[in-house]
Amino acid sequence: MMGERNHSRLHFISQKSLFYLFIVVSLMFILSWFFVLRSAGKPQFVDRSLLPSSKLLATIANGDSRRNDLAPDMEGEKYGLPSQEKLGTKCSSNGILKVFMYDLPAEFHFELLGWKPQGSSVWPDIRTKIPMYPGGLNLQHSIEYWLTLDILSSEFSGSIDGRSAIRMHNSSQADIIFVPFFSSLSFNRYSKRDPHQKLSPNNVLQEKLVKYVTSQEEWKRSGGRDHVILAHHPNSMIEARTKLWSAMFVLADFGRYPSSVANVEKDVIAPYKHLIKSFVNDTSDFDSRPTLLYFQGAIYRKDGGFARQELFYLLKDEKDVHFSFGSIQNDGINRASTGMQNSKFCLNIAGDTPSSNRLFDAIASHCVPVIISDEIELPFEDVLDYSEFCIFVRTSDAVKENFLINLIRGIGKEEWTRMWKRLKEVERFYEFQYPSKEGDAVQMIWQAISRKVPSIRMKTHRSVRFDRELLQPIQAADFEADTGECECTGRWVNGISSQLQGKSADGEFRL
């Protein structure tokens, strides 16, 4: 009996112990989870005053320079950046490219048109009289003229609506540096050398240009990367191009440039100015255009233009194909206008260079271009799909017997009409005019330049990584504006915001 009683007591004690043990373990489990969850929260041992503002970090991470996302005192002030109040005015995100234009002597631009400067100004007063650009074939490479007029007019324009670029007189506030040399006109008119001259006037101007530009602080600051030089004629700037290769060139194509000097990554392709008349109030249709395929121009060309003579022999006997020699002589431009406006398709074949004005004449005529030029680069192709209104044919295929004519005959009324309608929608992108209008060729070129700016900035920043002179502490006083405007570029380029910009030891600071 005594043994059974002791056994019952021990059994009771063990059950009670197990119960207490379960309670203790449960409490420890609950407390351990409490500490785990608490440790996953915000660390209480970090001095958060040492961290940048979360709003500032978010702004930088998103590439957004719109400072209204920050607190009024712009918490970045503790890192050497001034507040908006110290800047004096607000930065504006208005999509405008800010252009600093060198005041080059008139011999580089309007004096080439016969204009003579009066007084101290190197520029004509285009509000009273505009110097005229010469006509004929000169016009096809006249982009230098139209862009310079546009940037001059931005100074007295009452509105920036429809404008893509404005002139700045402080280069540290600008996105790009514009070099207003009429290089195509200089080549066309002044490239011949008299027997008693060592150099042609065109080459003399190029030498002067190189000396002038490379001596400027703006060039030294960026190594020329942010400079824009117009060299639309394939033979313009031949002497200077290899000395100014780091700049952004605005070209017709890359046919006569080594890739180390000009390439699609850093440079801009611009359209020719079409020579034929625009087809206003075009009510034509597939059936009312009797000519199937049209080409008129030089047939025997060098370099990549061999395909022209090959195609001439392949197509010359086709009854609904017009393929003949032509020039601007003997009313050639008007005859070409009539011919293109009465044709369904217009051939654009490589000649001495990959591009020609013929493509843009075709667009102005609403004649669907057939492009046979393997090395061609096209204007604004990063925003325009040319396959919507052009036919592309490889040269090796085009010169095969019956290949091209069968391809063109196989395009029916519905497909042609779709491309014809698209031509009428895009033709305004290739119109040069003064005053410039929203969406025309001038504004499209400025916008194409704008899209290169982020890349220019990145390369410039990378190039000064180890330049210790640029890493001096930034003082708020360096941001004091001397023009009443904040020194920033609150500009949007293709959806990417520019960044806060101010002066440092070398006159430039970018966050």
DRENDOLUM-766345 format. One record per residue (C-alpha): residue number from 1; x, y negated, z. Coordinates in nm, 4 decimals. Each point is the difference from the previous one (the first is absolute). Example, Ala and Ser with C-alpha at 12.3 -4.5 7.8 and 13.67 -1.06 7.14 Angstrom:
// residues 2
(atom 1; (1.2300; 0.4500; 0.7800))
(atom 2; (0.1370; -0.3440; -0.0660))
This chain:
// residues 511
(atom 1; (0.0000; 0.0000; 0.0000))
(atom 2; (0.2771; -0.2399; 0.0902))
(atom 3; (0.1743; 0.0675; -0.3353))
(atom 4; (-0.3175; -0.0699; -0.1968))
(atom 5; (-0.0567; -0.3266; 0.1867))
(atom 6; (0.3545; -0.1225; -0.0691))
(atom 7; (-0.0369; 0.0961; -0.3674))
(atom 8; (-0.3241; -0.2066; -0.0299))
(atom 9; (0.1689; -0.2993; 0.1590))
(atom 10; (0.2933; 0.0136; -0.2370))
(atom 11; (-0.2358; 0.0306; -0.2957))
(atom 12; (-0.1893; -0.3116; 0.1131))
(atom 13; (0.3229; -0.1981; 0.0444))
(atom 14; (0.1263; 0.0973; -0.3422))
(atom 15; (-0.3244; -0.1100; -0.1658))
(atom 16; (0.0143; -0.3340; 0.1818))
(atom 17; (0.3633; -0.0498; -0.1033))
(atom 18; (-0.0825; 0.0690; -0.3584))
(atom 19; (-0.2812; -0.2531; 0.0140))
(atom 20; (0.2294; -0.2719; 0.1403))
(atom 21; (0.2662; 0.0903; -0.2518))
(atom 22; (-0.2554; -0.0373; -0.2829))
(atom 23; (-0.1015; -0.3433; 0.1338))
(atom 24; (0.3631; -0.1160; 0.0208))
(atom 25; (0.0831; 0.1257; -0.3495))
(atom 26; (-0.3103; -0.1655; -0.1446))
(atom 27; (0.0884; -0.3315; 0.1626))
(atom 28; (0.3562; 0.0204; -0.1299))
(atom 29; (-0.1303; 0.0806; -0.3522))
(atom 30; (-0.2350; -0.2970; 0.0062))
(atom 31; (0.2711; -0.2334; 0.1325))
(atom 32; (0.2500; 0.1187; -0.2600))
(atom 33; (-0.2433; -0.0800; -0.2852))
(atom 34; (-0.0677; -0.3363; 0.1571))
(atom 35; (0.3713; -0.0890; -0.0115))
(atom 36; (0.0361; 0.1376; -0.3547))
(atom 37; (-0.2874; -0.2092; -0.1292))
(atom 38; (0.1251; -0.3062; 0.1858))
(atom 39; (0.3466; 0.0361; -0.1459))
(atom 40; (-0.1504; 0.0031; -0.3522))
(atom 41; (-0.1384; -0.3488; 0.0496))
(atom 42; (0.1880; -0.3289; -0.0363))
(atom 43; (0.3343; 0.0130; 0.1810))
(atom 44; (-0.0138; -0.2222; 0.3039))
(atom 45; (0.3750; -0.0152; 0.0437))
(atom 46; (0.0707; -0.1854; -0.3279))
(atom 47; (0.0350; -0.3766; 0.0135))
(atom 48; (-0.2391; -0.0855; -0.2833))
(atom 49; (0.1277; -0.3544; -0.0118))
(atom 50; (0.3071; 0.1413; -0.1746))
(atom 51; (-0.2095; 0.1284; -0.2918))
(atom 52; (-0.1104; -0.2082; -0.3014))
(atom 53; (-0.3632; -0.0902; -0.0340))
(atom 54; (-0.2048; 0.2906; -0.1332))
(atom 55; (-0.1656; -0.2428; -0.2411))
(atom 56; (0.3381; -0.1119; -0.1277))
(atom 57; (0.1074; 0.3620; -0.0504))
(atom 58; (-0.3214; 0.0799; -0.1849))
(atom 59; (0.0465; -0.3018; -0.2229))
(atom 60; (0.3555; 0.0969; -0.0924))
(atom 61; (-0.0901; 0.3663; -0.0531))
(atom 62; (-0.2810; -0.0897; -0.2355))
(atom 63; (0.2098; -0.2507; -0.1936))
(atom 64; (-0.2539; -0.2674; 0.0933))
(atom 65; (0.1319; -0.3502; 0.0533))
(atom 66; (-0.3346; -0.1624; 0.0718))
(atom 67; (0.0794; -0.1538; 0.3360))
(atom 68; (-0.3642; -0.0457; 0.1045))
(atom 69; (0.0154; 0.3643; 0.1159))
(atom 70; (0.2310; -0.1149; 0.2801))
(atom 71; (-0.0806; -0.1807; 0.3194))
(atom 72; (0.0084; -0.3804; -0.0275))
(atom 73; (0.3385; -0.0217; 0.1707))
(atom 74; (0.1315; 0.2607; -0.2489))
(atom 75; (0.1648; 0.2278; 0.2551))
(atom 76; (0.2951; 0.0366; -0.2358))
(atom 77; (0.1194; -0.3365; 0.1350))
(atom 78; (0.1869; 0.1859; 0.2713))
(atom 79; (0.2069; 0.1568; -0.2793))
(atom 80; (0.1051; -0.3315; -0.1498))
(atom 81; (-0.2978; -0.0560; -0.2320))
(atom 82; (-0.1945; -0.3278; 0.0279))
(atom 83; (-0.3734; -0.0227; 0.0510))
(atom 84; (-0.2359; -0.1255; -0.2688))
(atom 85; (-0.0286; -0.3247; 0.1908))
(atom 86; (0.3760; -0.0535; -0.0308))
(atom 87; (-0.0133; 0.0819; -0.3674))
(atom 88; (-0.2558; -0.2759; -0.0342))
(atom 89; (-0.2257; 0.1626; -0.2618))
(atom 90; (-0.1457; 0.3415; -0.0679))
(atom 91; (0.1417; 0.2377; -0.2516))
(atom 92; (-0.2379; 0.0785; -0.2841))
(atom 93; (-0.0596; 0.3355; -0.1706))
(atom 94; (-0.1258; -0.1375; -0.3288))
(atom 95; (0.1648; 0.2288; -0.2552))
(atom 96; (0.2158; -0.2744; -0.1512))
(atom 97; (0.3566; 0.0623; -0.1151))
(atom 98; (0.2245; -0.2761; 0.1330))
(atom 99; (0.2504; -0.1095; -0.2637))
(atom 100; (0.3069; -0.2149; 0.0424))
(atom 101; (0.1051; -0.1311; -0.3425))
(atom 102; (0.3472; -0.1354; -0.0637))
(atom 103; (0.0053; -0.3541; -0.1364))
(atom 104; (0.2219; 0.1038; -0.2867))
(atom 105; (0.1157; -0.2807; -0.2311))
(atom 106; (-0.2413; -0.0583; -0.2882))
(atom 107; (0.2478; 0.1466; -0.2516))
(atom 108; (-0.1026; 0.3434; 0.1259))
(atom 109; (-0.3722; -0.0391; -0.0630))
(atom 110; (-0.2114; -0.2844; -0.1383))
(atom 111; (0.2875; -0.1791; -0.1689))
(atom 112; (0.0177; 0.3062; -0.2273))
(atom 113; (-0.3447; -0.1114; -0.1205))
(atom 114; (0.1224; -0.3494; -0.0843))
(atom 115; (-0.1203; -0.1600; 0.3242))
(atom 116; (0.2337; -0.2517; 0.1630))
(atom 117; (-0.0019; -0.0591; 0.3757))
(atom 118; (-0.0856; -0.3455; 0.1239))
(atom 119; (0.1278; -0.1236; 0.3316))
(atom 120; (0.1282; 0.2477; 0.2555))
(atom 121; (-0.2554; 0.2758; -0.0616))
(atom 122; (0.1034; 0.3027; -0.2041))
(atom 123; (-0.3648; 0.0891; -0.0637))
(atom 124; (-0.2599; -0.1524; -0.2331))
(atom 125; (-0.3173; -0.1402; 0.1488))
(atom 126; (-0.2303; 0.2664; -0.1429))
(atom 127; (-0.3027; -0.1915; 0.1257))
(atom 128; (0.0537; -0.2540; -0.2757))
(atom 129; (0.1722; 0.1911; -0.2804))
(atom 130; (0.1099; 0.3593; -0.0432))
(atom 131; (0.3038; 0.0688; -0.2219))
(atom 132; (-0.1066; 0.2420; -0.2726))
(atom 133; (0.1629; 0.3374; -0.0522))
(atom 134; (0.0995; 0.0789; -0.3608))
(atom 135; (-0.2345; 0.2256; -0.1950))
(atom 136; (0.0509; 0.3034; -0.2208))
(atom 137; (0.1896; 0.2981; 0.1353))
(atom 138; (0.1435; -0.2168; 0.2787))
(atom 139; (-0.3350; 0.0221; 0.1767))
(atom 140; (0.0077; 0.3741; 0.0592))
(atom 141; (0.2789; -0.0396; 0.2608))
(atom 142; (-0.1254; -0.3261; 0.1531))
(atom 143; (-0.0826; 0.1326; 0.3491))
(atom 144; (0.2725; -0.2211; 0.1503))
(atom 145; (-0.1984; -0.3051; -0.1140))
(atom 146; (-0.3362; 0.1118; 0.1372))
(atom 147; (0.1323; 0.1071; 0.3404))
(atom 148; (0.1957; -0.3227; 0.0464))
(atom 149; (-0.3051; -0.2103; -0.0902))
(atom 150; (-0.2097; 0.1973; 0.2454))
(atom 151; (0.2389; -0.0422; 0.2918))
(atom 152; (0.0384; -0.3734; -0.0723))
(atom 153; (-0.3768; -0.0447; -0.0125))
(atom 154; (-0.0413; 0.1677; 0.3397))
(atom 155; (0.1319; -0.3169; 0.1641))
(atom 156; (-0.2883; -0.2179; -0.1058))
(atom 157; (-0.2760; 0.2554; -0.0425))
(atom 158; (-0.2961; -0.0834; 0.2207))
(atom 159; (-0.0788; 0.3652; 0.0697))
(atom 160; (0.1873; 0.3291; 0.0301))
(atom 161; (-0.3007; 0.2015; -0.1131))
(atom 162; (0.1090; 0.2478; -0.2647))
(atom 163; (0.3641; -0.0928; 0.0512))
(atom 164; (0.2577; 0.2672; 0.0790))
(atom 165; (0.3055; -0.2185; 0.0653))
(atom 166; (0.0810; -0.3426; 0.1414))
(atom 167; (0.3202; -0.1992; 0.0105))
(atom 168; (0.1874; -0.0449; 0.3273))
(atom 169; (0.2723; -0.2616; 0.0495))
(atom 170; (0.1615; 0.1824; 0.2921))
(atom 171; (0.1680; 0.3195; -0.1203))
(atom 172; (-0.0157; 0.1601; 0.3458))
(atom 173; (-0.3790; -0.0062; -0.0271))
(atom 174; (-0.0034; 0.1644; -0.3431))
(atom 175; (-0.0486; 0.3606; -0.1023))
(atom 176; (0.1999; -0.0306; -0.3211))
(atom 177; (0.2411; -0.2423; -0.1651))
(atom 178; (-0.1040; -0.0901; -0.3555))
(atom 179; (0.2672; -0.0846; -0.2585))
(atom 180; (-0.1669; -0.2155; -0.2716))
(atom 181; (0.2341; 0.0662; -0.2919))
(atom 182; (-0.1763; 0.0231; -0.3384))
(atom 183; (0.2314; 0.2812; -0.1040))
(atom 184; (-0.2063; 0.1364; -0.2912))
(atom 185; (-0.0334; -0.3431; -0.1589))
(atom 186; (0.3695; -0.0621; 0.0580))
(atom 187; (0.0831; 0.3186; -0.1908))
(atom 188; (-0.2458; -0.0644; -0.2825))
(atom 189; (0.1125; -0.3563; -0.0643))
(atom 190; (0.3547; -0.0382; 0.1289))
(atom 191; (0.1798; 0.3327; -0.0391))
(atom 192; (0.1802; -0.0955; -0.3229))
(atom 193; (0.3519; -0.1324; 0.0367))
(atom 194; (0.1405; -0.2738; -0.2192))
(atom 195; (0.3450; 0.0724; -0.1478))
(atom 196; (0.1653; -0.2612; 0.2247))
(atom 197; (-0.1670; 0.1339; 0.3155))
(atom 198; (0.1561; 0.2638; 0.2228))
(atom 199; (-0.3375; 0.1007; 0.1433))
(atom 200; (-0.3565; -0.0432; -0.1163))
(atom 201; (-0.2190; -0.2447; 0.1972))
(atom 202; (-0.1939; 0.3013; 0.1285))
(atom 203; (0.3136; 0.1612; 0.1426))
(atom 204; (0.1114; -0.3298; 0.1512))
(atom 205; (-0.3324; -0.0276; 0.1819))
(atom 206; (0.0346; 0.3548; 0.1287))
(atom 207; (0.3449; -0.0749; 0.1410))
(atom 208; (-0.1336; -0.3125; 0.1705))
(atom 209; (-0.2965; 0.1929; 0.1362))
(atom 210; (0.2160; 0.2705; 0.1576))
(atom 211; (0.2228; -0.2609; 0.1620))
(atom 212; (-0.2965; -0.1984; 0.1321))
(atom 213; (-0.2046; 0.2905; 0.1340))
(atom 214; (0.2793; 0.1979; 0.1648))
(atom 215; (0.1207; -0.3112; 0.1834))
(atom 216; (-0.3366; -0.0558; 0.1698))
(atom 217; (-0.0557; 0.0942; 0.3642))
(atom 218; (-0.3202; 0.1788; -0.0996))
(atom 219; (0.1965; 0.2362; -0.2234))
(atom 220; (0.2654; 0.0655; 0.2637))
(atom 221; (-0.2627; 0.0655; 0.2659))
(atom 222; (-0.1654; 0.2896; -0.1843))
(atom 223; (0.2681; 0.0959; -0.2488))
(atom 224; (-0.2431; -0.1176; -0.2680))
(atom 225; (-0.2571; 0.2723; 0.0688))
(atom 226; (-0.2863; -0.2457; 0.0488))
(atom 227; (0.0793; -0.2029; -0.3135))
(atom 228; (-0.2285; 0.0264; -0.3016))
(atom 229; (0.1548; -0.0533; -0.3442))
(atom 230; (-0.1986; 0.0033; -0.3242))
(atom 231; (0.1701; 0.1734; -0.2924))
(atom 232; (-0.2897; 0.1167; -0.2114))
(atom 233; (0.1705; -0.0057; -0.3396))
(atom 234; (0.2080; 0.3222; -0.0256))
(atom 235; (0.3091; -0.2018; -0.0983))
(atom 236; (-0.0324; -0.2768; 0.2572))
(atom 237; (0.2417; -0.0280; 0.2926))
(atom 238; (0.2459; 0.2416; -0.1648))
(atom 239; (0.3025; -0.1679; 0.1584))
(atom 240; (-0.1554; -0.0764; 0.3386))
(atom 241; (-0.2049; 0.3131; 0.0657))
(atom 242; (0.2920; 0.2097; 0.1268))
(atom 243; (0.1068; -0.2794; 0.2360))
(atom 244; (-0.3492; -0.0553; 0.1395))
(atom 245; (-0.1054; 0.3642; -0.0044))
(atom 246; (-0.1132; 0.0064; 0.3649))
(atom 247; (-0.2851; -0.2433; -0.0774))
(atom 248; (-0.3472; 0.1038; -0.1078))
(atom 249; (-0.0279; -0.0316; -0.3779))
(atom 250; (-0.3300; -0.0554; -0.1790))
(atom 251; (0.0400; 0.1838; -0.3301))
(atom 252; (-0.1820; 0.1352; -0.3040))
(atom 253; (0.1648; 0.3436; 0.0377))
(atom 254; (0.3249; 0.1664; 0.1089))
(atom 255; (0.1131; 0.0950; -0.3487))
(atom 256; (0.3202; -0.2054; -0.0012))
(atom 257; (0.0844; 0.0204; 0.3686))
(atom 258; (0.2041; 0.2624; 0.1877))
(atom 259; (-0.1982; 0.1407; 0.2917))
(atom 260; (0.2546; -0.1453; 0.2419))
(atom 261; (-0.1010; -0.3510; -0.1137))
(atom 262; (-0.3750; 0.0377; -0.0576))
(atom 263; (-0.2424; 0.2702; 0.1031))
(atom 264; (-0.3637; 0.0512; 0.0884))
(atom 265; (0.0722; 0.0087; 0.3730))
(atom 266; (0.1244; -0.3584; 0.0365))
(atom 267; (-0.1208; -0.1781; -0.3142))
(atom 268; (-0.3325; -0.1026; -0.1536))
(atom 269; (-0.1292; 0.0714; -0.3499))
(atom 270; (-0.2074; -0.2863; -0.1414))
(atom 271; (-0.2221; -0.0062; -0.3093))
(atom 272; (0.0830; -0.1825; -0.3198))
(atom 273; (-0.2233; -0.2923; -0.0901))
(atom 274; (-0.2140; 0.1291; -0.2831))
(atom 275; (0.0265; -0.1949; -0.3249))
(atom 276; (-0.3280; 0.0861; -0.1656))
(atom 277; (-0.3274; -0.1614; 0.0969))
(atom 278; (-0.2051; 0.1468; 0.2826))
(atom 279; (-0.3128; 0.1779; -0.1218))
(atom 280; (-0.2654; -0.2188; 0.1599))
(atom 281; (-0.3615; 0.1235; 0.0061))
(atom 282; (0.0978; 0.3384; -0.1383))
(atom 283; (-0.3220; 0.1801; -0.1002))
(atom 284; (0.1720; 0.2586; -0.2194))
(atom 285; (-0.0377; 0.3713; 0.0538))
(atom 286; (0.1507; 0.3293; -0.1173))
(atom 287; (-0.1901; 0.0003; -0.3283))
(atom 288; (0.0580; -0.3668; -0.0862))
(atom 289; (0.3812; 0.0320; 0.0058))
(atom 290; (0.0825; 0.1622; -0.3366))
(atom 291; (0.3751; 0.0558; 0.0485))
(atom 292; (0.0874; 0.3050; 0.2071))
(atom 293; (0.3652; -0.0802; 0.0755))
(atom 294; (0.1907; -0.3276; -0.0467))
(atom 295; (0.3658; -0.0976; -0.0088))
(atom 296; (0.1616; -0.3066; -0.1533))
(atom 297; (0.3580; -0.0995; 0.0732))
(atom 298; (0.3620; 0.0910; -0.0627))
(atom 299; (0.0246; 0.3627; -0.1118))
(atom 300; (0.3736; 0.0617; -0.0134))
(atom 301; (0.1501; -0.0473; 0.3460))
(atom 302; (0.3107; 0.1164; 0.1815))
(atom 303; (0.0410; 0.1833; 0.3290))
(atom 304; (-0.3278; 0.1588; 0.1136))
(atom 305; (-0.1955; -0.1485; -0.2904))
(atom 306; (0.0704; 0.2870; -0.2399))
(atom 307; (-0.3530; 0.1294; 0.0615))
(atom 308; (-0.1482; -0.2960; -0.1875))
(atom 309; (0.1343; 0.1067; -0.3368))
(atom 310; (-0.0831; 0.3647; 0.0710))
(atom 311; (-0.3588; -0.0925; 0.0753))
(atom 312; (-0.0185; -0.2292; -0.2998))
(atom 313; (0.0665; 0.2933; -0.2339))
(atom 314; (-0.2437; 0.2217; 0.1914))
(atom 315; (-0.2890; -0.2491; 0.0023))
(atom 316; (0.0374; -0.2215; -0.3064))
(atom 317; (-0.2396; 0.2068; -0.2139))
(atom 318; (-0.2803; 0.0251; 0.2572))
(atom 319; (-0.2899; -0.2055; -0.1406))
(atom 320; (-0.1260; -0.1398; 0.3340))
(atom 321; (0.3496; -0.0788; 0.1346))
(atom 322; (0.1702; -0.3378; -0.0443))
(atom 323; (0.3780; 0.0388; 0.0338))
(atom 324; (0.2023; -0.2741; -0.1667))
(atom 325; (0.2861; -0.2438; 0.0400))
(atom 326; (-0.0912; -0.3398; 0.1429))
(atom 327; (0.1400; -0.3091; 0.1708))
(atom 328; (-0.1239; -0.3372; 0.1220))
(atom 329; (0.0798; -0.1484; -0.3401))
(atom 330; (-0.2780; -0.0684; -0.2530))
(atom 331; (-0.2755; -0.0247; 0.2599))
(atom 332; (0.1065; 0.3349; 0.1462))
(atom 333; (-0.1433; -0.0648; 0.3472))
(atom 334; (-0.3510; -0.0771; -0.1261))
(atom 335; (0.0065; 0.2990; -0.2327))
(atom 336; (0.1091; 0.2240; 0.2879))
(atom 337; (-0.2811; -0.1400; 0.2173))
(atom 338; (-0.2605; 0.0913; -0.2612))
(atom 339; (0.1534; 0.3413; -0.0564))
(atom 340; (0.0126; 0.0948; 0.3687))
(atom 341; (-0.3508; -0.1245; 0.0707))
(atom 342; (-0.1269; 0.2257; -0.2779))
(atom 343; (0.1870; 0.3092; 0.1199))
(atom 344; (-0.0908; 0.2668; 0.2528))
(atom 345; (0.3604; 0.0849; 0.0992))
(atom 346; (0.3225; -0.2024; -0.0227))
(atom 347; (0.3445; 0.1571; -0.0049))
(atom 348; (0.2645; -0.1246; 0.2434))
(atom 349; (0.3228; 0.1741; -0.1061))
(atom 350; (0.3428; -0.0512; 0.1572))
(atom 351; (0.2264; -0.2245; -0.2040))
(atom 352; (0.3392; -0.1421; 0.0898))
(atom 353; (-0.1219; 0.0080; 0.3609))
(atom 354; (-0.2656; 0.2146; 0.1739))
(atom 355; (-0.2559; -0.2828; 0.0164))
(atom 356; (-0.1430; -0.2536; -0.2406))
(atom 357; (-0.2604; -0.2716; -0.0115))
(atom 358; (-0.2179; 0.2253; -0.2146))
(atom 359; (-0.1466; 0.1763; 0.3053))
(atom 360; (-0.1354; -0.3261; 0.1386))
(atom 361; (-0.1292; -0.1095; -0.3395))
(atom 362; (-0.1947; 0.3264; -0.0074))
(atom 363; (-0.1428; -0.0577; 0.3485))
(atom 364; (-0.1108; -0.3518; -0.0987))
(atom 365; (-0.1685; 0.1512; -0.3094))
(atom 366; (-0.1748; 0.2747; 0.2005))
(atom 367; (0.1704; 0.2459; -0.2338))
(atom 368; (0.0858; 0.3138; 0.2004))
(atom 369; (0.3834; 0.0164; 0.0171))
(atom 370; (0.1770; 0.3187; -0.1045))
(atom 371; (0.3376; -0.0172; 0.1760))
(atom 372; (0.2907; 0.1938; -0.1524))
(atom 373; (0.2939; -0.1111; 0.2112))
(atom 374; (0.1463; 0.2509; 0.2449))
(atom 375; (0.2052; -0.2540; 0.1981))
(atom 376; (-0.2618; -0.2735; 0.0301))
(atom 377; (-0.0748; -0.1620; 0.3356))
(atom 378; (-0.3347; -0.1726; 0.0345))
(atom 379; (-0.1018; -0.3099; 0.1957))
(atom 380; (-0.1903; 0.0475; 0.3258))
(atom 381; (-0.0080; 0.3780; -0.0398))
(atom 382; (-0.0010; 0.0393; 0.3777))
(atom 383; (-0.3533; -0.1455; 0.0023))
(atom 384; (-0.1227; 0.0805; -0.3532))
(atom 385; (-0.0610; 0.3418; -0.1541))
(atom 386; (0.0881; -0.0480; -0.3656))
(atom 387; (-0.1390; 0.3400; -0.0948))
(atom 388; (-0.3462; -0.1539; 0.0425))
(atom 389; (0.0493; -0.2235; -0.3035))
(atom 390; (0.3069; 0.1328; -0.1864))
(atom 391; (0.0996; 0.3191; -0.1785))
(atom 392; (0.3536; 0.1249; 0.0723))
(atom 393; (0.1814; 0.2266; -0.2451))
(atom 394; (0.3524; 0.1370; 0.0381))
(atom 395; (0.2261; -0.0997; -0.2873))
(atom 396; (0.0982; 0.3640; -0.0642))
(atom 397; (-0.3699; 0.0858; -0.0475))
(atom 398; (-0.0927; -0.3108; -0.1979))
(atom 399; (0.2495; 0.0729; -0.2793))
(atom 400; (-0.1349; 0.3510; -0.0548))
(atom 401; (-0.2011; 0.0312; -0.3184))
(atom 402; (-0.3733; -0.0639; 0.0535))
(atom 403; (0.0369; -0.0068; 0.3800))
(atom 404; (-0.0761; -0.3698; 0.0531))
(atom 405; (-0.2742; -0.0378; -0.2597))
(atom 406; (-0.1802; 0.3111; 0.1278))
(atom 407; (0.0254; -0.1246; 0.3577))
(atom 408; (-0.1505; -0.3382; -0.0882))
(atom 409; (-0.2753; 0.1445; -0.2162))
(atom 410; (-0.0911; 0.2264; 0.2904))
(atom 411; (-0.0895; -0.2925; 0.2267))
(atom 412; (-0.3740; -0.0511; -0.0284))
(atom 413; (-0.2254; -0.3004; 0.0302))
(atom 414; (-0.0804; 0.0493; 0.3683))
(atom 415; (0.3624; 0.0215; 0.1134))
(atom 416; (0.1045; -0.2921; -0.2194))
(atom 417; (-0.2856; -0.2159; 0.1309))
(atom 418; (0.1006; 0.0720; 0.3579))
(atom 419; (0.3574; -0.1179; -0.0696))
(atom 420; (-0.1230; -0.3000; -0.2008))
(atom 421; (-0.2125; -0.1135; 0.2948))
(atom 422; (0.2939; 0.0404; 0.2347))
(atom 423; (0.2175; -0.2111; -0.2329))
(atom 424; (-0.2479; -0.2846; 0.0293))
(atom 425; (0.0187; 0.0283; 0.3799))
(atom 426; (0.3800; -0.0092; 0.0240))
(atom 427; (0.0861; -0.2482; -0.2766))
(atom 428; (-0.0047; -0.2940; 0.2429))
(atom 429; (0.3005; 0.1492; 0.1818))
(atom 430; (0.2120; -0.0762; -0.3078))
(atom 431; (-0.1086; -0.3591; -0.0662))
(atom 432; (0.2566; -0.2773; 0.0479))
(atom 433; (-0.1493; -0.3465; 0.0383))
(atom 434; (0.0310; -0.3303; 0.1806))
(atom 435; (-0.1635; -0.0654; 0.2326))
(atom 436; (0.0275; 0.3612; 0.1046))
(atom 437; (-0.3173; 0.1798; 0.1032))
(atom 438; (-0.0653; 0.2668; 0.2584))
(atom 439; (0.1012; 0.3445; -0.1255))
(atom 440; (0.1817; -0.1203; -0.3127))
(atom 441; (0.3544; 0.0999; -0.1007))
(atom 442; (0.1660; -0.2707; 0.2079))
(atom 443; (-0.1785; 0.1023; 0.3189))
(atom 444; (0.0537; 0.3695; -0.0747))
(atom 445; (0.3764; -0.0574; -0.0312))
(atom 446; (0.0131; -0.1872; 0.3306))
(atom 447; (-0.1917; 0.2853; 0.1621))
(atom 448; (0.2382; 0.2572; -0.1494))
(atom 449; (0.2897; -0.1977; 0.1486))
(atom 450; (-0.1809; -0.0082; 0.3353))
(atom 451; (-0.0193; 0.3774; 0.0054))
(atom 452; (0.3801; 0.0128; -0.0161))
(atom 453; (0.0502; -0.2255; 0.3033))
(atom 454; (-0.0258; 0.2689; 0.2746))
(atom 455; (0.2690; 0.2045; -0.1743))
(atom 456; (0.2225; -0.3075; -0.0334))
(atom 457; (-0.0387; -0.0723; 0.3705))
(atom 458; (0.0805; 0.3566; 0.0990))
(atom 459; (0.3181; 0.0034; -0.2095))
(atom 460; (0.1063; -0.3381; 0.1353))
(atom 461; (-0.0558; 0.1120; 0.3592))
(atom 462; (0.1922; 0.3233; -0.0569))
(atom 463; (0.2907; -0.1914; -0.1509))
(atom 464; (0.0541; -0.2048; 0.3183))
(atom 465; (-0.0227; 0.2833; 0.2543))
(atom 466; (0.3623; -0.0383; 0.1044))
(atom 467; (0.0339; -0.3737; -0.0467))
(atom 468; (0.0368; -0.1100; 0.3602))
(atom 469; (-0.0376; -0.3663; -0.0862))
(atom 470; (-0.3666; 0.0683; -0.0735))
(atom 471; (-0.0579; 0.1535; 0.3439))
(atom 472; (0.0405; -0.3164; 0.2075))
(atom 473; (-0.2733; -0.0716; 0.2596))
(atom 474; (-0.2946; -0.1797; -0.1508))
(atom 475; (-0.1077; -0.3223; 0.1607))
(atom 476; (-0.3558; -0.1276; -0.0090))
(atom 477; (0.1340; -0.3375; -0.1091))
(atom 478; (0.1175; 0.1610; -0.3240))
(atom 479; (-0.3635; 0.0307; -0.1011))
(atom 480; (-0.0824; -0.3701; 0.0089))
(atom 481; (-0.1523; -0.0858; -0.3340))
(atom 482; (0.1266; -0.3079; -0.1763))
(atom 483; (-0.2823; -0.0133; -0.2525))
(atom 484; (-0.3024; 0.0371; 0.2246))
(atom 485; (-0.0455; 0.3598; -0.1156))
(atom 486; (0.0873; 0.3152; 0.1896))
(atom 487; (0.2995; 0.1807; -0.1393))
(atom 488; (-0.1675; 0.3293; -0.0669))
(atom 489; (-0.1385; 0.1915; -0.2880))
(atom 490; (-0.3365; 0.1307; 0.1068))
(atom 491; (-0.0441; 0.1433; -0.3466))
(atom 492; (-0.1510; 0.3282; -0.1087))
(atom 493; (0.1621; 0.1937; -0.2799))
(atom 494; (-0.1868; 0.3029; -0.1314))
(atom 495; (-0.1533; 0.0625; 0.3413))
(atom 496; (0.3292; -0.0483; 0.1897))
(atom 497; (0.0433; -0.3043; 0.2162))
(atom 498; (0.3175; -0.2023; -0.0029))
(atom 499; (0.1777; -0.0545; 0.3273))
(atom 500; (0.0657; -0.2931; 0.2290))
(atom 501; (0.2894; -0.1946; -0.1332))
(atom 502; (0.2082; -0.2739; 0.1560))
(atom 503; (0.3499; -0.1392; 0.0203))
(atom 504; (0.2993; 0.1648; 0.1659))
(atom 505; (0.3726; -0.0567; -0.0177))
(atom 506; (0.0010; 0.0409; -0.3776))
(atom 507; (-0.3265; -0.1854; -0.0504))
(atom 508; (-0.2120; 0.3140; -0.0148))
(atom 509; (-0.1761; 0.2171; 0.2555))
(atom 510; (-0.2526; 0.2717; -0.0561))
(atom 511; (-0.1741; 0.2100; 0.2620))
